[in-house]
Amino acid sequence: MPSLIAFLIRHFANGFLLGAAVAMAAILMEPTSMAARLASESPVGLLLVVFALGSSLGMGSLATALWLDVDSDG
C-alpha cells in the first residue's frame, strides 16, 4: 500500500475511533439527551450518532495530521 494511502487511513481511523468513543460516552453520561433518545429508538439511530461524531473528528484528525506533517518538512 502506498505510504500516502496508509497515512490517510491511519489518521482518519484514529480520529473516527476517538469520535465514536466520544459519542458513546455522551450517550452513556447523558441518557436524557436527544442523541440517547435517538439511539434508544433503533440501532440505526445509534449508528447515525456514532457516524456523525466519528466522521467529523476523523476528518479533523486527518486535516491536523496533514497540516503538521507539511510544517515539519520545512
PyMOL commands that set and color helices and strands:
alter all, ss='L'
color gray80, all
select helices_A, chain A and resi 3-29+34-41+43-73
alter helices_A, ss='H'
color red, helices_A
deselect
rebuild
show_as cartoon
